[in-house]
Amino acid sequence: MTDAHDTAADSSLRTTGGAPPDDGGSSATEAPIPLLEPREGIPPVIADETALARVIAAFEAGSGPVAVDAERASGYRYGQRAYLVQLRREGAGTALVDPVACPDLSALGDALSGVEWVLHAATQDLPCLREIGMVPTRLFDTELAGRLAGFPRVGLGAMVEGVLGFVLEKGHSAVDWSTRPLPEPWLRYAALDVELLVDLRDALEKELDRQGKLDWARQEFDAIASAPPPEPRKDPWRRTSGMHKVRRRRQLAVVRELWETRDRIAQRRDVSPGKVLGDAAIVEAALALPANVHALAALNGFGHRVGKRQLEQWQAAVDRAKGLSEAQLPQPGQPVTGPPPPRAWADKDPEAAARLSAARAGVSALAEQLNMPQENLITPDTVRRVCWEPPSVVDAESVAAALAGHGARAWQVEQVTPVLVEALSAKDA
């Protein structure tokens, strides 16, 4: 077994509180300390180019990793833009930057090029940071590190409490960060979110190293940092909640027309689409195919709070869908580029279904042995693809090549290849 296998197998090294043990025992036995104020107080919000230039100079002159966080206004505004960026670095202190007043932060990003950025759940913040010119070349993701190290709870508050023994106040995580001016309690919360992020990074690095997983984590972090921006989602209207109820193509067309109309309105008004029209109302209208405004107004979601003009625009969208030719109607399902849904494997290819069952069991056992979630050991999609179309000759070399071809990192290939070789060979046993 590798060091990681040895560590994960030794239950005495894991604590009930989810905190990494130290030489003196678990920190979970000590009462956590509330973290109420940033060390240097709440910094002023940077909202002009002169103040931003001072911050850039200070952070460029700082030392060590830089903690980075961003606050969005999900559920309030259209899109996922950043409305506040928080940074902290040794020698520079904490900075709160308003990306509405300073929309181009590429100079700040350039000043931190080559510096390790510490983020929690990096993939959530990187898209909005990229929009304002901040793109890390190196990063450390404390949430992902927690997953790889086997922590049962990996939210920032849980990690800071379990690892460092401090309690973060999390009451403002879902507020409308587009509010101006930002209230002082929100700014305090925002500053505290980066207060201990580098300390958390250092403790997690030590724990990952102890478990023999530090190189694995670095491979994961490098993959995140080097990943290109995701492609725009095809047919995003198909993700409308409740779509499983909509079966007929004409009804699907109504969903599409209403969704696209709502999206245009939400973008123009800069509000969350759900505040314009709920998904449930879209599905209700698609199923009912109302003949006119009066019929539409009788449906859930289109009641007395919806004005006549709004009802008319929604009915116009329904009428457009009803007027489409058969050739213009959307197909019931999206084109499938990979394997079929696993539930269909038993009928389509019983041998493939048997391979997948064996592979899932093996991956599950290995993930438990390594004390990490299965999806971090190897993505379920990768397992399905390899099991659906295995190499013509099943051996360690061919399976490793297949895994790498689907984007698995070197450490994943090394760990998972023996499991999949056994699973893919089971059909010949």
N, C-alpha and C positions, 0 to 999 in steps of 0.2 A: 504493500500500500504506500501511497505518497504521504507526505507529512500531513496534507489536508485530510486524507482518509484517517490517519492516526488520531489527529486532533478531534475530528468530528465523532469518532467512535468512542472517545473518552468523555462520558457524560459528566464527569467531575469537573471538567473544564468549562462547562456551560452553567449559567446562572438562571434562576427562575425569573429574575427581573429583566432578562434579555440584555444585560450589560456584560461586556467582556470582563473576565476576572483579572485580578492583578495579584501580586505576590502576597498582599494582605487579605485577600478574600474579596467577596462581592460587594460592590458599592450599593447594591440594592438593599442592603441591611441598614443603610444610613438614610435619615430623612432628607429628601431633596430640598434644596434651597430656592425660594422664589427669586427670579431675576427681574427686578423691578425697574432699574434705570441703567442706561448705557454708561460705560465707564467715564466717558468725557461729557456726559449729558447729551441731550438731543441736538444734533447738529442742524444748522439752518439749511433749508432746501435750496439747492443750487438751481437758479432760474434765469441766469443771464450769462453771456459769453465771458465776461470778465471773471466772474466767480468760477466758472467752469475751467478756465485756463489755470487758475490757481490749484484747483483740484487735480487737474491732469499733471501739473508739475509735481505736486505732493505725492501722488500715487506712483509716478514714474521714479521718484527718488526713494520710495519705500523699499522694504525688503521682504523676501519670502512670498508665499502664496497670497492671492487676493480673494477674499470672500465676496461673492456676487449673488444678488437676488433681484427679482423684478416683481412688481405688483401689477396685475391686470384688473380689468373691470368686467370679468366674465359674468354674464347674466344681466348686465346693465347696458353695455355698449356693444356696437357691432364689431366683430373681429376680436383679435387677441393681442392688441397692441399693448405696450408697456406704458403705465402711467406714473411709475416711480421706479427708479433703479437705486439699489443700495449696494455700497461697496465698503470693505474694510481691509486695511493692510497695515502691517507693522510699520511704524514710522510715519504713517499718513492718517491714522485714525479712521473714523467712519464718515462717509459722505452719502447724502441723499440727493439724488439728481432728478429734476423734473424733465422728462423727455418730451413733454408737450411744449414747454418753453425753450428747451434745447433739443430739437428733434434729431440733430446729427451728432452722434457721440463717437464717430469714427476716430477722431483724434484721441479720445480716451481709450478706445479699443486698441489703437496703434501703440499707445504708450505702454499698454499692458501685454503687447505681443511677446510671446516667449515666456511670459509669467504663467505659472499654474493658477488657473481659476478654480475656486472651490464653490460648487453649487450643490443644492439639494434637489434631487429629481431634475437633472440638467435638461432632459429632453422637453420638459414643460416650458422652461424659460428661454432656451436657445432660439426658437423661432422669433419671439418678440425682440430679443436682444439683437438678432441679426438684422432686423428691420431698421434699427437705429445705428447700425454700423459697429456693433460690438460682437466680435467673433473670436472665441478663444482658439489658440493653437495647442494648448495643453489644458487638461482639466482633471479634477477629482470630484466624483459624484458621491456625496455622503449617503444618499439613499441607496444607491446601487451597491456601495461598499457594505452597507448594513445587510442587504439581501445576501450578498456573497458570503458574509461572515456568519449568517444564520440567525440574525436577530428576528424575533417573531413580530415586532412592531417597528416600522421604519419611517414613520412620520417624523418630521424634524423635532417636534416637541417630545415625542417618546424617546428619540435617540439622544437628545441633549440630556433628558432626565436620566435615562438608563445608563449612559456612558459617562457623563460629566457630573451628574448629581444636581442639576439646576432645572427649575421649572420655568418654561417660557409661557407667557400669557398669549393665548391664541384666539382671543375674542374678536379680532378684526380681520381675520383671513378672508372673509367673504363680503367685505364692504365694497362700496362703489368708489374705487380708487381714482376715478375721473373727477371726483369732487374737488373743487378749488374754493378757498384754500383748504388744504388737508388739515383736519383737526390734530391737535397736539398728541392725544392718546394714540392716534393712528401712526403718527411719526415715531413715537416712542416704540410702538410695536415693530415698526419697520426697521428701526435701528437695531433693536434687540435680535432680529432675525439673523443678522450677520455678526453679532457680537461674539459668539462662540463657535462660529462655523469652522474657522481654522483650527481651533482647539479640538473640535470634533474630528476633523480630518486627521490630525496627528494621532489621536487615540485609535481611530479606525485603521490607520496605516499600520500601527503597531500590532493591532489584533490580527489583521489580515496576514501580516508577516509571520506572526506566531502560528497561524493555522496553515502556513504554506500556500496561501492564496493571493499574495500580493502581486505576483506577476500576472495572475489571471485578471485581477482587477485592473491593472495597468493596460492590459490588452483591451478590456471593455471600454475603459476611458478613452483610449486612443481611437477606438472604432467610433465612439460618439463624436469626438472632436473632428474626425475626418469625414464623417458622413455628409453627403450633399443634402441640400434642402429637399424635403419630401415633394414628390410630384403632386400637383393638384388632384384632389379626389374626383374620380369619374362618377358622374350622376350622383352628386351629394344629396339630392332630394330623396334618394332611396333609403337614406338613414332616418327618415321621419319616424318618430316613435309610433308604434301601432301598425306599421306597414304590413305586418303578417296577416292582418284582417283583409287587406286589399288584394283581390285575386284577378279581377277582370281588367283587361287592358284599358278600357275606357275609364275605369276608375283610377288606374295608375296615371293616366294622362291628367286627370283632375288634380291628383296629388302634385304632379310635376308643375302644372300651371299655377296652383296656389302657392306652392313652395317658392317658385321663382318670382312670383309677384311679391310675396312677403319679403324675400331677400332684397329685392330692389328698394322697397320701401324702407326696410331696416337700415340698409346701407346709406340711403339718402338722409335719413333722420339720425343716423349714428346711434341706434339703439339695438339691444339684443333682439333677434328675430322673434323669440318667444314672447316678448312684450308687445309685438305687433299682432301676432295670431298664434295661438297654441297649436302644437302638433295634433292634439286630440281633435281640435276643430277641423283641421285639414282632413284628417281621416274620416271624420263624421260626414263632411260634405262629399267626399269621394264615394262613400258607400251609399249616400242618399241620392246623389245626382239631382239636386233640387232644380225645379223647372223655372223658378223665378225668385226675386228678392224676398217675397213673402215666405216662400217655402224655406229659403236659406235662413231667414231670421228665426224660424222655429227650431233650428238645430242648436245643440249645445255648443257654446263658444261664439255664437252669433246673436246673442240676446239683446236686451234693451240697452246695454252699454256700448253697443256698436252703432255708430251713426249711419244715416241713410246713404251718405256718399261712400262710406267704407263698405257697406253692404253691396252697393252697386259695383264697386271695383272687384270684390270677391266673386260676385255673381258673374261678372264679365270674364273672369278667369275660368270659372266653371263652364261657361258657354263656349269659350275658345276650345276647351278640351272636348266638349261635346260635338264641336263642329269639325274636328280633325277627321281625315280619311283613315281607313284601316291601316294603310301603309305608314301613316304618320304616328300611330300609337306606339308607345314604348312596349318592349317585350317584357314578359312577366319576370324574368330573372336577368341578372347581369352575366355577361360572358364569363365562363369559368376558365382561368388560365392554368390552374393547378389541379390537383387531384379532386375528385368529387367529395362531397361531405362524407365523413367516416361512416355515418349510419347507412349509407348506400353500398358500402364496400362488400358486405356479405353477399349481396345479390350480384353485384357486378364482377367481383373477383374474390372468391372465398380465400384463395391463397394469400392475397394481399391483406385481407382482413386478419388472417392469422398472424402474418408478419407484424402488422401494426399492433395487435394485441400483445405479442411477445415483446416488441420494442417498447411499448408504453410501460409495461411491467418492469422491464429492465432499467429504463430511465428513471422511473419512480423510485426503485430500490437504490439506485446509485445516488440520486438527489438526496434521499434520506440519509444515506451513508455520509455524504459530503456536507450535510446540514445546510442545504440551500434550496430555494424553490426550483421546481422542475424547469420552469420557463427561463430561468437564468442559467441553468445547466445547458440547455439546448431548446430552441424554440419548437413548439409543437408542430408548426408548419414545416420546419425542416425535417422532422421525423416522418411526417406524413408523406412528403415528397420522395424521400429516400425509400420508404416502404412501398409506395405505389409504383415507382419505377426504379428498382434496385439495379446495381451494376450487373452486367451479364455474367461476370465472374466475381463471386463474393469472396473477398479477402480483405485484410487490413488496409492494404494500399488503395484498393478501389473504393472502399467505403470512406476512407479518409478523404480521398479526392472528391467524392460526391458531397460530403459534408462541407468541405472548403468551398466547393462550387456554389453551394447555397448560402454562403456568407458566414459559416461558423468560424470562430476564432481558433487559433492554434491550440489553446488550452482545452477548448471544447472538443475539438477533433481528437486530441489525445485521450481525454476521459471517456468520450462516448463511443468511439470506434469499436472497442471490444464488445460493448453491449449490443451494438447494431449488427456486428458480424455474427454474433450468436443468434440474434433474432431473425436475421435474413437467411441464415443457414437452417433454421428450424424446419422449414418446409421440406428439406431434403432428408431430414432425420428419419 
